[in-house]
């Protein structure tokens, strides 16, 4: 399978996964985050198409092939009922974080095997997007977890050092 087609399929599968999870979410905040992630995956799919137009004509397609395989998101979609969406927003954000980490790991393991400049460029672009998602989610989770321990009386307020 051509690496661009595979990367585009992966982004489409991720978008579909997030839309399915959004439809099952019970809180507005989580539903919104799932939908935002779906929109981001859709934009990434369009970016893959732009990269393909820019670079594919300059390359040897034989070097940019991947074996036929399912995307990590397709595996999750095939088992969507096994993915727990709860009423606990923090757990759901951690679920999204876990999904993004699996996507990043999948890109690193499979696209990195190609070893061409073009494949590495595509890997870098997609990996950077996954890293951005991961960092954003980690920041959101950290902010929510700290808020769980917040007490409004100055006598009991913890400092930044208390969290480390």
N, C-alpha and C positions, 0 to 999 in steps of 0.2 A: 504494500500500500504506500502511496506517495506520502511523504511526511507532512506536507501541507494539508492534504485531505484528512489525514489522521488528526492533526492538531485542530483543524476546523471541527471535525466530528467530536473531539474531546470537549471543545468549548460549547458545542450544541448540547451535548449530554449533560454538562455541568449546568447550563441554563435550564434545561428541562428538569433536572434534579431539584434545583432551588425553587422553581415554580411549583413543583409537586409538594415540596416541603412547606412552601408558603400557604398553599391551599389547606394544609393540615394544621397550621399554627393556630393557637388559641388566643394569643395576645397580639394586639395591633403592632407593637414595637418589633416583635420577632417576625411577624408577617412582612413588615416593611423592610427589615434587614434581609430576609430571604429574597424579596423582590428586587432590592438594590443589588444583591449579589448576582441574581439572574440577569439583570440589565448589564452589569459589568462583564459577565461572561459573554453576552451577546456582542458587546463592543469589542471584546478580545477576538471573537470569531471574525468580525469584520477586519480587524487589524491583521489577522493571519492571511485573509484574502488579499489585502494590500501588499503584504510582504511577498506573497506568492507571485503577484503580478510584477513586482519589482525585481525579484531575484530568479524566478524559475526559468525564464528564458535564457539566462546566462549560465545555467548549470547543467550538469550531466544527471539526468533523472535516475540513472542506475545507482548513483551514489546516495540518493536521497530516499531510499526505500526502507520501509519498516515491514516486519513480518505481519501477517494478518493477526490482529488481536483486539480484544475488547478494551475500551478505555476504563480507567478506574471508576469513572462516574457511571458508565453503563452497568458495571457490576452492582453499584449501589442502587441504580434505578431498577434493575432486575429484582432486587430484594428490598424495595422501598418500604414494604410493611414491617421490615425488621429494624428500620431506623426510627428510634423513639423521638417523637416531638412531644414535649411536656408543657405544663403550664408554668414551669420555672424558666424565666427568660435567661438566666445565667447558664443553665444547663444547655439551652438551645444555642446560645452563642458559642459555647464550648464545642457543641456538635458541629457548627459551621467551621470553627477553627480546625477541628479534626479533619473535616472534609478537604479544606484547603491544603493542609499539610500532606494529605494523601495525594492530592493533585500535584503538588510540588515534587514530592518523592517520585511519582510516576514519570513526570517529565525528565527529571534528572537521570533516572535509571534507563529509560527507553530512548529518548531522543539523543541523549549524550553518547550513545553507542555509535551514532553515525559518523562522528569525527570530522565532518567536512566543515569548512568555514561557514557555509550557508546554514547548515543544521545547527551549528553552535550559536549562530546569530539568532535563529528562531528560538532555540532553547533559552538563550539569555533573555530575550524579550518576554517570553511566556513565564519563565521562572521569576523575573522581576515583578510581573503582575501578581503572581501567587504570593511572593514575599510581601508585597504591598498589602494584599488582603490579610495575610497572617499578622503583620505588624499592627494593622488597624484593629483587627479583632482582639489581639492581645492587649492593646491599649484600652479598648472598650471593656474587656473583662476585668482588667486591673482596676479601672475606675469604678466599676460596679462592685467588685469585691471589697474595695476600700470603703465604699459607701455603706456596706453592710455592717461595718464595725464602727461607724461614725456615731458619736454621742454629742449632743448639743451643749453639754455643760463643759466649760473650759477646764474644769478640774479633772475631767476624765478623757479629754482629747488626746489622742496618740499623735506622736510626731512621725515624720518620714522614717526615722531610724527604727521605730517600733515595728514597722512593717517588714524590715529586712532581717 
